Amino acid sequence: RLTRFSIVWVFAPLAAIVVITGLWMTEEYFDASDLWISLGMTGWLIAVIVMLAVAWPRAGRVLRALEGGETPVPSPTPAIYAARFNLVLLSAVLVVMVIRPG
């Protein structure tokens, strides 16, 4: 339940705040055609798509299994790999946003 709650009430609003703030700063202080802005926005978009495509459905299946009295199998699942991928991707986005190549 915490994962599903986190996706809806934490991850999604924070992702929206990041994009809104980034777009405002791009309009106000930077040029949207800069390479580092394009890389950052692309990385953010990929991370959101991966999270919604993999973590959201998996959280629903685990929740249904728990409510049905079953124990979810703790094996390496696509959700774990997606979370690791997002961690690496968002770390790379952070580095790009700090270094600002181009």
KOLLO-854737 format. One record per residue: x, y, z of N, C-alpha, C, O in turn. Coordinates in pm, whole numbers. Example, Ala and Ser with C-alpha at 12.3 -4.5 7.8 and 13.67 -1.06 7.14 Angstrom:
[segu [1319; -569; 780]; [1230; -450; 780]; [1320; -330; 780]; [1424; -332; 846]] [segu [1285; -225; 708]; [1367; -106; 714]; [1290; 3; 787]; [1341; 114; 804]] 
END
This chain:
[segu [83; -120; 0]; [0; 0; 0]; [86; 125; 0]; [52; 224; -64]] [segu [198; 119; 72]; [287; 235; 79]; [345; 267; -58]; [358; 384; -94]] [segu [379; 163; -135]; [433; 187; -269]; [331; 255; -358]; [362; 353; -425]] [segu [210; 204; -358]; [105; 265; -440]; [74; 407; -392]; [56; 498; -473]] [segu [68; 425; -260]; [47; 558; -205]; [160; 652; -245]; [137; 767; -283]] [segu [284; 602; -237]; [399; 685; -270]; [398; 728; -416]; [432; 842; -448]] [segu [358; 637; -503]; [355; 670; -646]; [252; 780; -672]; [280; 875; -745]] [segu [134; 766; -613]; [25; 860; -641]; [46; 993; -569]; [31; 1099; -630]] [segu [79; 988; -441]; [78; 1110; -360]; [216; 1170; -333]; [225; 1281; -281]] [segu [324; 1099; -369]; [458; 1154; -348]; [531; 1168; -482]; [569; 1278; -520]] [segu [549; 1056; -553]; [627; 1059; -676]; [565; 1149; -782]; [634; 1233; -840]] [segu [438; 1132; -809]; [373; 1210; -915]; [373; 1361; -887]; [408; 1438; -975]] [segu [335; 1405; -765]; [340; 1549; -740]; [482; 1606; -743]; [504; 1716; -794]] [segu [578; 1531; -689]; [716; 1581; -693]; [768; 1586; -836]; [841; 1679; -872]] [segu [732; 1488; -918]; [773; 1491; -1058]; [713; 1612; -1129]; [780; 1677; -1209]] [segu [588; 1642; -1100]; [524; 1759; -1160]; [590; 1888; -1113]; [611; 1980; -1193]] [segu [624; 1895; -986]; [691; 2015; -933]; [827; 2034; -999]; [864; 2146; -1033]] [segu [901; 1925; -1017]; [1032; 1933; -1082]; [1018; 1986; -1224]; [1094; 2073; -1266]] [segu [921; 1934; -1298]; [904; 1978; -1437]; [858; 2123; -1443]; [911; 2201; -1522]] [segu [762; 2161; -1361]; [713; 2299; -1362]; [824; 2396; -1326]; [842; 2499; -1391]] [segu [899; 2364; -1221]; [1011; 2449; -1181]; [1117; 2456; -1290]; [1170; 2563; -1319]] [segu [1147; 2340; -1349]; [1247; 2337; -1457]; [1204; 2418; -1577]; [1285; 2490; -1636]] [segu [1078; 2407; -1615]; [1029; 2486; -1729]; [1032; 2635; -1699]; [1067; 2716; -1785]] [segu [995; 2671; -1577]; [999; 2812; -1538]; [1143; 2864; -1543]; [1168; 2974; -1594]] [segu [1237; 2786; -1489]; [1376; 2830; -1490]; [1432; 2836; -1631]; [1514; 2922; -1663]] [segu [1387; 2745; -1718]; [1433; 2746; -1856]; [1385; 2872; -1926]; [1461; 2937; -1998]] [segu [1260; 2908; -1905]; [1206; 3030; -1966]; [1273; 3155; -1910]; [1300; 3250; -1983]] [segu [1300; 3152; -1781]; [1348; 3271; -1712]; [1499; 3292; -1727]; [1545; 3404; -1748]] [segu [1576; 3182; -1718]; [1722; 3198; -1706]; [1804; 3128; -1813]; [1917; 3169; -1839]] [segu [1751; 3024; -1875]; [1830; 2944; -1968]; [1760; 2933; -2102]; [1648; 2982; -2119]] [segu [1827; 2869; -2198]; [1770; 2846; -2330]; [1726; 2701; -2339]; [1804; 2611; -2307]] [segu [1605; 2676; -2382]; [1551; 2541; -2387]; [1624; 2453; -2487]; [1611; 2330; -2482]] [segu [1699; 2511; -2577]; [1772; 2430; -2676]; [1907; 2382; -2625]; [1979; 2314; -2698]] [segu [1943; 2416; -2502]; [2070; 2369; -2447]; [2068; 2217; -2434]; [1965; 2158; -2400]] [segu [2182; 2154; -2461]; [2192; 2009; -2457]; [2158; 1953; -2320]; [2088; 1852; -2310]] [segu [2206; 2016; -2215]; [2186; 1961; -2080]; [2038; 1966; -2039]; [1992; 1882; -1963]] [segu [1966; 2064; -2090]; [1823; 2070; -2059]; [1748; 1959; -2135]; [1660; 1894; -2079]] [segu [1784; 1938; -2260]; [1721; 1831; -2338]; [1750; 1694; -2277]; [1660; 1611; -2267]] [segu [1874; 1671; -2235]; [1909; 1543; -2173]; [1837; 1524; -2040]; [1789; 1414; -2010]] [segu [1829; 1629; -1962]; [1760; 1620; -1834]; [1612; 1591; -1849]; [1558; 1506; -1778]] [segu [1546; 1660; -1940]; [1403; 1638; -1961]; [1376; 1499; -2019]; [1278; 1434; -1983]] [segu [1462; 1454; -2110]; [1446; 1320; -2167]; [1463; 1214; -2060]; [1385; 1119; -2053]] [segu [1565; 1229; -1976]; [1587; 1134; -1867]; [1471; 1131; -1770]; [1428; 1025; -1726]] [segu [1419; 1248; -1737]; [1304; 1256; -1646]; [1183; 1186; -1707]; [1115; 1110; -1638]] [segu [1157; 1211; -1835]; [1042; 1150; -1901]; [1055; 997; -1905]; [957; 926; -1881]] [segu [1174; 947; -1936]; [1195; 802; -1938]; [1174; 743; -1799]; [1113; 637; -1786]] [segu [1222; 810; -1695]; [1206; 761; -1558]; [1058; 753; -1520]; [1015; 656; -1457]] [segu [981; 853; -1557]; [838; 852; -1525]; [767; 740; -1601]; [683; 670; -1543]] [segu [800; 722; -1727]; [737; 617; -1806]; [770; 480; -1749]; [682; 394; -1737]] [segu [895; 457; -1713]; [935; 328; -1655]; [862; 306; -1523]; [814; 196; -1498]] [segu [854; 407; -1441]; [787; 392; -1311]; [639; 359; -1329]; [587; 270; -1261]] [segu [573; 428; -1418]; [431; 403; -1439]; [404; 272; -1511]; [301; 208; -1489]] [segu [495; 231; -1598]; [474; 108; -1674]; [508; -17; -1594]; [449; -123; -1618]] [segu [601; -7; -1500]; [647; -126; -1430]; [606; -125; -1282]; [544; -221; -1235]] [segu [639; -20; -1210]; [617; -19; -1065]; [469; -11; -1030]; [423; -78; -937]] [segu [395; 68; -1101]; [252; 86; -1071]; [175; -46; -1082]; [105; -82; -988]] [segu [184; -118; -1195]; [111; -245; -1204]; [162; -348; -1102]; [82; -423; -1046]] [segu [292; -353; -1079]; [348; -449; -984]; [297; -421; -843]; [264; -514; -770]] [segu [291; -295; -805]; [240; -260; -672]; [96; -305; -656]; [57; -351; -549]] [segu [17; -293; -761]; [-122; -338; -756]; [-133; -488; -740]; [-216; -536; -663]] [segu [-48; -564; -811]; [-51; -710; -799]; [-8; -755; -660]; [-68; -846; -603]] [segu [96; -692; -607]; [143; -729; -472]; [37; -696; -369]; [13; -775; -278]] [segu [-27; -582; -382]; [-132; -544; -287]; [-250; -642; -292]; [-301; -683; -187]] [segu [-292; -679; -412]; [-400; -777; -424]; [-361; -912; -364]; [-443; -978; -301]] [segu [-236; -952; -384]; [-189; -1079; -327]; [-189; -1074; -175]; [-231; -1170; -109]] [segu [-143; -964; -119]; [-141; -950; 27]; [-281; -947; 85]; [-308; -1009; 188]] [segu [-371; -876; 19]; [-509; -870; 68]; [-580; -1004; 54]; [-673; -1033; 128]] [segu [-535; -1087; -41]; [-592; -1219; -59]; [-531; -1324; 32]; [-567; -1441; 25]] [segu [-438; -1283; 117]; [-375; -1376; 211]; [-256; -1450; 155]; [-202; -1539; 221]] [segu [-214; -1417; 35]; [-98; -1481; -26]; [29; -1404; 9]; [24; -1287; 46]] [segu [141; -1472; -3]; [271; -1407; 17]; [334; -1387; -120]; [357; -1484; -191]] [segu [362; -1262; -158]; [427; -1239; -287]; [566; -1304; -287]; [637; -1301; -187]] [segu [602; -1360; -400]; [731; -1426; -412]; [841; -1320; -417]; [839; -1234; -505]] [segu [937; -1325; -323]; [1043; -1224; -322]; [1157; -1261; -417]; [1269; -1288; -374]] [segu [1128; -1262; -544]; [1230; -1293; -644]; [1262; -1168; -724]; [1186; -1071; -722]] [segu [1374; -1170; -793]; [1406; -1053; -877]; [1295; -1033; -980]; [1270; -1120; -1064]] [segu [1231; -924; -974]; [1120; -895; -1063]; [1155; -776; -1152]; [1250; -704; -1124]] [segu [1079; -757; -1256]; [1101; -639; -1339]; [1092; -508; -1260]; [1158; -410; -1294]] [segu [1010; -506; -1155]; [998; -383; -1076]; [1130; -348; -1007]; [1166; -231; -998]] [segu [1200; -449; -959]; [1329; -424; -894]; [1428; -372; -996]; [1501; -276; -970]] [segu [1431; -435; -1113]; [1522; -389; -1217]; [1484; -249; -1267]; [1572; -169; -1299]] [segu [1357; -221; -1273]; [1312; -87; -1314]; [1354; 17; -1211]; [1396; 127; -1248]] [segu [1343; -16; -1084]; [1385; 78; -980]; [1534; 104; -987]; [1579; 217; -972]] [segu [1611; 0; -1010]; [1757; 17; -1023]; [1790; 101; -1146]; [1876; 189; -1141]] [segu [1721; 74; -1257]; [1741; 152; -1379]; [1710; 299; -1354]; [1786; 386; -1395]] [segu [1597; 326; -1287]; [1560; 464; -1258]; [1661; 531; -1167]; [1690; 650; -1184]] [segu [1715; 458; -1071]; [1816; 514; -982]; [1940; 557; -1061]; [1992; 667; -1040]] [segu [1986; 471; -1150]; [2102; 505; -1232]; [2069; 619; -1328]; [2148; 712; -1344]] [segu [1951; 613; -1390]; [1911; 716; -1485]; [1899; 853; -1418]; [1950; 952; -1470]] [segu [1832; 858; -1304]; [1814; 987; -1236]; [1945; 1038; -1177]; [1963; 1159; -1165]] [segu [2036; 949; -1141]; [2169; 992; -1099]; [2244; 1056; -1217]; [2311; 1157; -1201]] [segu [2230; 995; -1335]; [2293; 1052; -1454]; [2230; 1187; -1488]; [2301; 1280; -1528]] [segu [2099; 1199; -1473]; [2032; 1328; -1498]; [2084; 1432; -1401]; [2109; 1546; -1440]] [segu [2102; 1396; -1276]; [2156; 1489; -1177]; [2296; 1536; -1216]; [2326; 1655; -1206]] [segu [2380; 1443; -1260]; [2516; 1480; -1302]; [2510; 1574; -1423]; [2582; 1674; -1427]] [segu [2425; 1543; -1519]; [2411; 1629; -1638]; [2363; 1768; -1598]; [2411; 1867; -1651]] [segu [2269; 1775; -1507]; [2216; 1905; -1467]; [2318; 1988; -1388]; [2315; 2111; -1392]] [segu [2409; 1921; -1318]; [2512; 1994; -1243]; [2625; 2036; -1335]; [2672; 2150; -1328]] [segu [2670; 1946; -1422]; [2784; 1975; -1510]; [2745; 2069; -1624]; [2824; 2154; -1666]] [segu [2624; 2055; -1674]; [2571; 2134; -1785]; [2659; 2127; -1910]; [2717; 2227; -1950]] [segu [2670; 2007; -1973]; [2751; 1999; -2094]; [2687; 2073; -2211]; [2565; 2089; -2216]] [segu [2768; 2117; -2301]; [2716; 2183; -2422]; [2709; 2326; -2400]; [2668; 2401; -2489]] 
END
